[in-house]
Amino acid sequence: MTKIALYSEDRTLHALLSSALGKNFEVFLEPDGDAMDSIAASGACDAMILDLHSREDTLQTRIDTARRLIAANIPAILMADDSLRSTAFELVRSGAFGYCRRPPSIRDLKTQLSRAVETSTLKQQLLSVQQPIEEPGRCDRIIGSSPGMQRVYQLVRSVTNLNAAVLVTGASGTGKELIARAIHNLGSHANKPFVAVSCGAIPETLIEAELFGHEKGAFTGTVGAREGYFEQAAAGTLFLDEIGDLSLFTQVKLLRVLQQMEFSRLGSNKLIPLRARLIFATHQDLAKLVAEGKFRQDLYYRINVMRIEAPPLQERPEDIPLIAQHFMGHYSAVFQKPMERIEPPALEALQSYAWPGNVRELENVIQRAIILAPGNTLRAEDLSLKPQEQEDAVLDDIVDIGDYLPAGSFERQLRDYKIRLAVQAVRESNGNKTLAARSLHISRAYLHRLIRLAEPDPVYNEQTLRESVTA
């Protein structure tokens, strides 16, 4: 039996529809808008009939409620008399399934309800068929099986179908947009638009027109009306990247949209309901910006409902081989240069590197390596890890000349201090040199050189290290 929620104050209409629609439809009446919101959110009905007929003083409230219910993605049929036909058509354009005159033609209404429910069911079935089977170590297009990434996957799945604000934070190049796309693709918005906007890339003089749109003649140079990003996202997802780059003036405008759930184009007083889900991202410390007066505290609380931190690549070296293999397969196809594997020394070099540019830098390194590689295998010498190589060269100068430095000199004491730090880090990491190198922010190869210098000294030698770890 198809359950129909009738949003109306007319009990006579309810009695008519209950008897006339037949035994395959169960119609229940709900005159309260807040109660209808709860019904739509819980999915307690298969379709809705939204009756716009009301007193003059409550008409706008009824129209606003209808907009909210239409955004809930449950099939909705508008019912209105001829005086409200234009309003009903506008609501149909904003996402309602159809329109029926009041009083209704029972045959037409029954046909529309059947088609609305059938269409909604087919969309859900299509979405479930299109949903990709997740591979181990992946979530949508995000790659990684480290504990840090598993926490990210868990948070992504917990918010996919919740219309709550999400703030994705992390350093540049960590994949914040991939996380936002995963939230969109794995949820009920997957078949709707995903609009990504870099707030820092839009000039301050244009940001308001770009976000909210404008009417013809709204300001000098406009030749026609234009939809802003909020309208383009429709009932999908709007991803606002680098939200920390917005000026305080634009932050006030955005805060009002989040509070009122509606906006207007520049040059127009017509309010447009906000239907899109919003996901925000930044590489900056917003709490610090709030303390410095550069970001509004009330906006910070509005967007920081659910926070997902994208871990830097340096904190998940175990993910590097899988990510590198993915980029190698992708760019070998793009460059039409088949590559078979990455040599173990090359993988070790990749895992030892600090990756200040995170996944984006790794992607660029693999691209260059494919171009430079003479054969079908990526070798360590094909990798361009120059920032770390330059750092190691400077450190090597101190290490290699250490034995020739006068005892007690500043340089000799600095060298010995580095050796002690390396030994202590290995001990604290229970012999795991990768973790030790990461804790000191140096490469694993340089850590090895420091440990080898310690070997002649019985206080630091490798045997002593092993005994201290197993003790």
N, C-alpha and C positions, 0 to 999 in steps of 0.2 A: 504494500500500500504506500502511495506517495504522500508524504506529509507536507502540507502547505501552511506556512505561517501568514496570516492575514493581518497586516498592520493597518488598523482602521478603528474608528470610534462608532461605526455603524453596525449595530447588532442585527438589524434587518438584513443588511448585506451578507453578514456571516451566515444567517439562517438560510438565505437564498442559495449561496454557493455550496453550503454543506449538503443540501438536498439535490441541487441541480448538477453538480459535477460528477456525481455517481459514487459507487462503492470503492472505486480504485483510488479515490482521493480523500484524505482526512484533512479537513480544514479546521485550524484552531485560531481563535481571535486573540490579538494582543494589541491593546490601544496605547500602551506605554512604550516610548522610544527607547529608554534605557533597558527595559526588559527585552525588546527586540534585539538590541546590541548583544545581550547575553545569549540569546537564542542563536544568532548568527555566528558568534564566536565559538559556541559549543558544537555547532553543526547539527542542531536538533531538528532541522527541517531540510527537505530536499529542494524546496523553492519558496519564494516569497511573493505575495501580492501586496504592493505598496499603494494604498489608497490615499491620494493627495487631498481629497475632499475634507475640509475642516473650516472652522471659524476664521474670519479674516485675521484676528489677532494671533492665531496659532499657526497660520499657514507657513510662515518662514521657518518655524521650528520643525514642522513636518517635512519640509523640503530638505533642510539640513540633515535630519535623521535619515531620510531616503538616500542622500549622498553617502553617508557613512555605511549604510547597509549594502549599497551597491558595491562599495569597495571591499566588502567581506568575501567576495568571490562566490557567493551563493546566487543562483539564477533568480533574477527579480523581474517581475512584470509590473509596470506602472499602470495605475488606473486613475483616470481624471476625466472631468467633463471638458467641453469644448473651450471654456475660458482658460483652462490650464494646459491646453494641448502643446503650446510652444515650450512650456516648462518641462512637460513630460518628454518631449522630443530631445531637449537638451540633456536630460538625465539618461536617456537611451544612448546618446552619443558618448556620455561619460562612462558607460559600461553596463547599463541595464539591458536585459535580454529583449524586452519588447514593451509595447504600449497597447492598452485596451481602453476603449471609451467607457464612460460611466453614464448610465447603467450598462453592464456588459452584455455582449453576445456570448452566451454560455458555450456555444460550439467553438467560436474563435478562441475564447479564453482557455478551454480545455485543450485545444490544439497547441496553443502557445506554451502551456504548462508542460505538456508531454514532450514537446521539442526541446524546451529549456532543460528539463531533467535529463533527457537523452544526450544532449550536447555536453552537459556538464560531466556525465558519466564517461562519455567517450574521451573527453580531455584528460580525465584522471587516469583512465586506462592507458592512453597514449603516453602520458607522463611516466607511468610506472614501467612501460616497455622501453622507453628511451633512457631510463635511468641506468647509467653504466655500472657494470659489476666492478667493485673496487678491488684493485690489486693490493697485495701486502705492501705496506710502506707507502701507500698513496691515499690521498683524499681529494677527489676530483682531479685537478691537474697539479696538486701540490705533491712533492716527492720527499720522502724521509721517514725513517722508522725509529728515530732516536726517541728517548723518553720526552724530550721537550716538544717534538712534533706530535707525539701521541696525545699530549695534553692539548695542543692546538686543535687536533682533529676532534677531540671530545667536546671542546667548547664550540667548534663550528657546528657539529651535529645538534648540539643542545639549543642553538638559536635559529636554526634554518627556518622553522615555521612560526617563530615568535615575532610579532611586529614591534620589536623593541629596538631602541637605538643601540648600535654596536660601534665601539671605538677600537680600531686596530692600531697598535703602536709597534714601533721597532725601527731600527736603523735603516738607512737607505739601502735598497737592494735586497732586503730580506723576504720580499714576496707579499707585501701587504695587500696589493690588488688581487693576487691569486687567492688569498684568504677571503676577500670580499666576494670574488666570483664563485668560490666554493659555497659560501653561504647562500648565494643566489641560485646556483645551479642545482643544489641538493634539496631545495625547498619548493614550496608551492608557487613561487614566483618564476620558476625556471623557464616557462614558455612566454614570459613577458620581457620587456626591454631591460637591459642593464646599461646604464649610462654612467661612464666614468669621467670625472672632472678633476683636473689638477688646479686647485685654487691659486697656487703660486704662479701659474703660467698665464693667468688672465690679468691684464692691467686693472688697477684699482678703479679707473674711470669707467670700465666696462663690466665689472664683475656683477653688478646688480642687474643690468640688462641681460647678461648671459644666463644668470640663474633664474630670473623671474620672467624674462621675455619683455616685449614692448609692443605698443600699438603704433600705427603709422603716425609720424609727426611727433612722437614722444620727446625726441631731442634732435638736435641738428644732425642731418645726414641720414636719418631713417627714411627709407622709401616705401616701407610696407610693414605690416605687423609680423611679429616673429615669436614663435614659442620658445620659452626658456627651457633650461635643463630640467626644471621641476615638472613641466608639462610633458616634455619628451619622454621622461621616465614612466609617465602614466601610472599604471598599477604595478610596475616592476620595481627595480632597485636603482636608487641614485647613490653613487659612490663619490663622496667628496674627499679627495686626497689632499694632504698638506693643509688641513683645516687650521693649523696654527699660523698660517701665513695671511689669514683674513684680517683686514683692518678692524678696529673697534667699531667703526660705523657699520660695516657690513655684518659684524657679529650681532649687533642690535637687530638688524633686519632678519637675520636667520633665526634668532631667538624668538622673535614674534611669530614666525612661521611655525616653529616647533610648538609654541604654546597654543596658537589658534588653529593649527592644522589646516590653514588656508593661506592663500597669497593672492596678489594681483599683479598684472603686468604694469610696467611703467607706462604712464599716460592713461590708465584706466582705473576706475573704482570698482569694477566687477571682481568679486571674490571667486577664486577658483579653489576647490577643495584639494588638499594634499593627499594623493592616493599612493604615492611611492613610498617604499621602505627606504630608510636612510642608513647608510653605513659611512662612518668617518674614519680617517686615518691620518697619522702624523708621525714624523721622526723626531719631533721635539718633545721636551718635557712640559706638558701643558700645566701641570701643577706649579712648576717654576715660573712659567709665563704668567699665571694667575697672580703669584706672589709679587712679580715685577710690574703688575698692572697692565700687561700687554694682552691678556686674554680674560674675557669676562667670566667671573666665577659662576654666575647663574647658567651661562651657556655650557660651561665645563661640566656642571652637574647634569645638565640635560642630555649631553651626548655620551657621558661616561656611565651609562646604565650597565652595559655589558662590555667588558674589556678583554681583548685578546692580544697577547704579546707575541710578536713574531721573533723567535730566538735568532741571534746572529749565527752565521755559518761557523764561526770559530768555536762556538759552544756545542756543535754537533758534528765533529769530524767523521763519525761513523756513517753519516749520510752522504759524504762527499763522493765516494765511489759510485753510488747509485745515481746521483745527480749528474756526475761527469759522464757516465755511460749514456744517460738520457740525452745530454747535449751532443755527445759524439754521434749518436745515431741520427739525431735530428739534422745537424749541420753537415754530416757526411752526405745526407740525401740532398740538402739544399745546394751544396757545392758540387754535387755529383762526383764525389771522391770517396769511394767505399773504404771505411775503416773497420778493422776487425776487433781490435782490443786495445787496452791501455796497459802498458808494461807495469809490473809491480813497483819498480823504482819511481816511475812517474806518479803512480797513485800515492806512494809514500810522500813524495814531494808535495803533492796537492794537499794531503792531510796535515803536513807540517807547516804549511803556509798560514799566515795570520788572517788573510782575507778581509782587509778593511772595507772592501767594496761588496762583501757578502756574495750572494748567489749571482747577482748581476756581473760581478767581476769574474767569477768562475766561468760563467757563460762566455765572456769575452776571451778568456784564456784558452778555453777549448776551441773556440772559433779560430784563433790565431794558430794554435797547435795543428789543427787539421790542415790549414793552408801551408804551414811550414814543413810538415812531416813529409819525408821523401818516399815513404812506403805506406803500407796499410796499417801500421801500428804507431800509436802515440808513445814517444819515448820521453824521458825526463829532459833531455836536451831540446826537445821541441817546445817545452813550456816556457812562457815568458813571465817569470815571477820576479821581475826586476826589483820592485820595492823591497822584498824580503832579502834578495841577494845583496842589495846595496847595504842593508842593515847588517847582514852577516859579515860583509867585507870589513866594515868598520870595527865590528866586534872581534873579528879574526886578527886585526892588526894588534889589538891589545893582548889576545891570547898567544899568538905566535911569537911575539917578542918578549913574552913574560919572563922567560928564563934569563934574558939578558938585562932585565931591569934591576937596578940596585935594590937590595933588600931595604924595606922601610920606605921606599919612595911612594908617592901618591899612586902612580900607575900600577906598581906591584901590589899595593894594598887593594886597589880597585879590582885587579884580576883575581886575587885570592878571595875577595868578598863575593865575586860572581860565582866562583867555584863552590863556596860554602852555600850560597843560595840554591845552586843547582842540586847539590847533594841533599839539602834539607827538603827541597820540593819533591825529589824522588822518594824520600822516606815518607813524607806526608801523603804521597799518592800511592803508598803501598807497592812501590816498584813500577807503577805504570808511568812510563816516560812520556807518553803522549799527553796525559793529564798534567804531568809536571811541567812540560814545556808550555802548555796552554795557560797554566796558572802564572807563569813568569812572563807570558806574552813574547816568547821567543820560539824559533823553529826547533823541531825535534832534532835536526841535524846539529844545530849549534849546542843544544843541551848535551848531545853525545860527546862533542869535542870537549866541553867543560868537564864531563865525568871522566873522560880518558886522561885529562890533565891531573885529575885527582888520584888516579890509580897508584902512582908511585908512593903516595903518602898513605901510611897504614890507617890514618884517621878517616880517609875518604875512599879507599879503594873499593872496587866492585864487590869483592868477597864480603867486606864489612857491611856494605849496603844490603846485600842479600840476607846476611845474618840478622841485621837490625830489623828487616821487614818481616822475617819468619819468626823472630823471637817472641 
